[in-house]
């Protein structure tokens, strides 16, 4: 009898427990004849080895309950709403027991007078000023979230309350507060309801980590003045986590953002490194292409600058580029520029060994937004989706991820001789 290696047996465990190889779509998705389901996959025009590392981390999480997989999703209004990225987070963290390592990065968008993700709500006290990467008349130092809030009020506070997401429930015993650390800053802290706290400051990466001997379901950030020089607090965001192994899926979206918007974020790489990201997903292009004077080379050059910045600071981090959805210009006619952005993305992916999720082709290609709108999957501007449309997009994205993971397992199966 041929002996089967320990790894091979473990591989069989993953396959059987998750049920991969059995069907193309583990989560039931309603069928529309205009969606190209067979095209719903990640493609790798260049070297895919960085993604193999991501999937090997999935193996370790599922088999041994060890390690973490940290993902960041960068984009515009589609990501700020956090419906389709939120669906992706929910699917990843609940596809197998023990994959929930926390909700991840939060920002009080309410301060900016814009929409907030549905998965948490914020409240605040005191007077705050905000600055976003899409505001041309404001000049501010920005991080990976593309937005910053500043207060000169020592009594100001911020409260984040997580909402339940079906069967995903978040416990918090670790918080990373991202802020401008200098002699002028008030000292941040959190109210832990009597639990003991442990503090660690990372000056080089710009955050304070607080570990709590207990579990919280909401966070109240408070400030104190510990030195006469302190006069303000510059806040970039907060990551709420736990110390379990699992997946964290951070979403960073700003309404109206384009590639130049995120190129303005001087602390982008610093915060990305602080989050120890294994995969960065970039969904930028809708706003870049929303012009009658679209220049493909300008789009390529800006995208290349962002990729180069990531590669320089985090050479081993996998990068997935997503092609924007088909959309309308000025609510009157379909935007031909989206197909052009897809071509530039493929060029970049081949040059920099990125993965690509071509949602433009998956949703049906040119003018398919009219069909999505007819089925009430998009709203009247034919740029944004309805809630059901975003949830469908999230499920398509998750299934594309699983297809790639499926292929990884199949390669391992073949190499193990199973």
N, C-alpha and C positions, 0 to 999 in steps of 0.2 A: 504494500500500500504506500502510495506516494505521500510523503510528509508535506503538509501545507504550512507555509511560514506564518509566524505570529502576525506579521503585517497583513498577509492575505486573509487570515481569519478576521482581523479587524476591519478590513475592507468590506468583506461580506456583511459584517455587522452594520456598517453604515448603509450599504445598499438596501439591505432588508428592512432596517429600521425607518429609513426615510421613504423607501418605496421608489427610488429612482430606477431608471431604465424601463419602468412599466408604462409610462405615458409621457407625452410631450408636455402636458400642462397639469402639474400636480394640483393646482387650484382651478376649480371649474370656472371658466370664463365664457360669458355669453358670446355666441357666434354672430359676427357681422360679415357679410360677404365682401365688404370693401377693405377689411383689414387683412394684411398679408401675414398670416400667422406663421407660415414657414420661414419667413424672414426675421422672425422675432428671436434674435440671438446676438451675442457679442461676436464681433469679428476682430481679428488680430492681423492687420496688414504687415506688421513687423514681428519682432521677438515677443513671445507671450510668457517668458519665464517669470516676470514679476507677478503675473496673475496666478501662475502655478504656486508661488509662495503664499498668495492669499488663500488659495484653495487648500494648501497644506495646513494652514492655520485653522481652516474649517475642520479638517480631519482631526487635528489635535483637540479642538473644542468638543467635537461630537464623541470621539473615542475615549478621551482621557479627562475631559473637563478642565483642560489646562490652556492658559494663554488668553489673549484678547485679540479681537479684530476690530480696529478703529477705522471708521469710514467717514469721509466728509463729502457732502454734496453741495456744490457751488452753483448759484444761478440767479435768476431774476424773480419776477412775480410768481412764477409757477412753484418756485422753491420757498419763497417767503410764506405762501399760503400753507405749505407743508402738508398738503393732502396726498399727493402722489408719492412724495418722498417719505411722508409719514406712513403710508401704506407699505412701502418698501421696508421701513424700519420694523413695523409690526410683523410682517411676514418673516423677515430674517430672524427676529428675536423669538418667534414662536414656532418655527419650523421643526424644532427639536428641543426637548427639555434642557434647561440650564444654559440658554444662550443670551439671557438678559443681563447685561452689565451696566444698565442705566440709560436714562433718557438722552443724556448728552448736553450739547450746548443750548443755552437759552438767552434770549435778549428781550427786554421790555419794550416791544414795538409800540405799545400804547403811548409811550413817551413821544414817539414820532408822529402821532396822529394818523397812523396807518393800520392796516389789518394785522392781526396776530394769528399764529398757528392755533388750531382748534384744540391741540393737545395739552395746553396749559394756559392759565390766565395770570395776569400780573396786576398789581396795584402798587401805588407809590405815595410817599409823602414828600413834602419839600418842593423846591423849585429846581428844575432840570433844563439844561440846554442840550440839543442833539445836533448831530451832523452826519450826513450819509454820503456815500461815494457817488451818488447821482446828482448832488447839489453843486452846481458850477460856481456859485458865488461864495461858497464857504470853503475854507481851507482848514483841514484838520488832519491829525495823525490817526490813521485807521488801522484796524486789525483785520483778521480773516472774515469777520462778520460783515464788514463794510459799513458799520455804523458805530457811533460812540455817543455816550451820554455823559454830561459833566454837571456837577453841582458844586456850589460854594456854600451850601447849607449843611452844617455839621449834623443837624437833626434829621436830615433826609433819610429815607429808607426805601427799599424795594422788596416786594414780596412775590414769590413765584409759587403758584399752586398747581401741581400736576393733576390732570384729569385722567380718569381711567380710559384705557383704550381697549375695551372688550376684555380679552384674556391676557393682555399685557399690563402688569401692575408694577410700578416702579418704586423700589425702596432706595433710599439715599443714605449712604454713610460716608461719602466723600464728595467734597465740593472744591472746584478750582475757580477762584475769582480772578478774572483777567482785568488788570487795571494798570494805570501808569504809576510805576513804583519810583518815587523820588522823595526828596525831603519836603516837598510842598503838599504831599498827599495825606489826606485823612487816612486813618487805619480802618480797613473794613473787617467785619466779623459777621457771624451768623448766629441767630438765636437757636439754640439746640435743645431747649426745653429741659435743661438740667443735665443732659448727657455730657460726659467728659469729652474735651476736644484736644486734638494734637495739631500743631501748626508747622508748616514748612514753606518758606518763601523761596521762590526761584526768581532771582533778580534778572538773570540773563534772558529768560523766556517770558518774564512779565506776569507771573501769577502767584497767588497765595493758595496753597492747598490746605484744607482743613479736613482731617479725618475724625469721625465721630464714633464714640463707643455706644452705638445705638442706631436705630433707623428712623428716618424722617420721611414725611410725604409732602412737605412743602418747605420752602426756604425763605427766611426773612433776613435780608442783608441790612446791617446797620453800620453806622460810622462813629468813630470817636476821634477826638483831637488829643494826641499824645505829645505834641511839641508845639511851641509857639509859632514856628514857621509854617505849620500846616494850614492850608487855606482852601483846598478844593479836592475833589475826587473825580477822576476821569475813568469811566467804566466802559469796558469793551464787551463784557458778557460773562456768563457763568456756565460751567459744565457740571451737571449733577450726575453723579456716578455711584456705583457701589464697588466693593472690593472683590466681587465674584468674577470668575472667568466668564467670557461671553462677548457679545457684539455691542458696540456703541455706534450709532448712526447720527452724525451731526449734520444739520441742515443750515446752510448760510445763503439766504436769498434776500435781495433788495429789489423792490418794485422798480422797473425801468432800467435795471443794471445791464451793462454791456461789458465787453472785455476791457476797454479803457477804464471803466469804473473800478474794476478789481485791480487793475495795474496801479491805481492810485493808493492802494492799501500797503503802506510801507511795512507794516508788521505782519503781513500775510504769512510769510514763511516762518516767522518766529512763533506765531500762534499755532500754525500747522505742526511744527516740531514739538511744541508743548503738548499737543493732543496725541502725539506719537502715531500719526496716521499711517495706515497700511495701504489704503486705497483712497484716491481723490477722484470724485466724479465731477466733471465740468459740464454744465448745461447752459452755455451762453451762445447766443446767436440771434434770437428773435429780435431783440432790440437793435443789435448791430445791423441786421438786414432790413430794418424798418425804415427805409429811405429810398428815394428815387435815384440816388447817386451812390449806390453801393459799389465799393471797390474791393473785389476779392483779395487782392494782394495786401491791402491795408488790414483786412480781417485776418488774413494768414499771419501777417507780421505781428499783430497784437496778440494773437493766440500763441504764437511761438515764444514771445517774450514771457508770457505767463508760464508756459511749460518749462522754459529754461530756468526760470526762477525756482520752480518746484524741484526740478532735477538737480540744480546746483546745491540746494540745501538738503534734499531728501532723495538721493539718487536711486534708492531701492524701492521707493514707494510706487505702487502701480497707479496709473492714470487712465481713467475711462472717459472718453469724449462722447457726448450724446448729440445727435443731430436734432435740431429744433423741429417742432411740429409744423405742418403746413398751416398757413394763416392768411388772413386777408390784410390788404393795405387800405387804410381809411374806410373800412367796412364796405368797400366797393368791388375790389377785385383781388384774386389770389396773388400772393407775393411770389414772384419767380426767383427772388434772391435766395430763398431757403435752400433750393437745390444747389446753388452755387456754394453756399456755406458747407454743404455736405461734401463737396469735392475737395475743398480746402482742408476739411477735417480729416479726410482719408489721406491726403498728402502728409499732414502733420503726424498722423498715427503711424504711418510707415517710417517716417524719419526718426521719431522719438519712441518707438515701440509702445504705443498706447493701444488700448482697446477702443472699440467703437460700438455704440448702440445707435443704429440708424433709425430712429423713430419716425422720421419723415417718410421713409419707404414703408415701414411697418404699418403706419396708419393708413396708407393708401396712395401716398405721393401727391402730386400736384392737384390742387383743388379738392382734396379729400376732406378738408375741413368743412366744406359745404355738406357732405354726407354725414359727418359727425354731428353737425348742427341740426340736421334734419332728424336725427335720432335722439336729440336732446342731450348729446354728450359734450357739446360745446355751447357757449353762450353767444349772444348776438354779435359780439365783435369778431367772432371766429378766430380769436387768438387764444383766449382762455377757455378752460373746460368747465363744465358743470361738475358738481361733486361726484356724480356717478362716472363722468368721463375721467376725472382725475383718479378715482379708485380703479377704474379699468386700466388706465395707463400704469398705475403702480403695480397692478397684478401682472401686466405684460412685462414690465421691467424685472419684477421678481422672477418670473418664469424664464426670462432670458438669462438671468444670473444662474438659475438652477441648471439650465441647459449646459452652461459652461462648466459648472461644477460636476454635472453628470459626465461630461466628456473627460474631465480630469479623473474621475473615478474609473471610467472605462479604460483609460490608458493604464492606470495602476492595476486594474484587474488583468489586463492583457500581459503586462510586464511581470505580474506575479504568477502567471500560468494558470489562472482559475478558469 
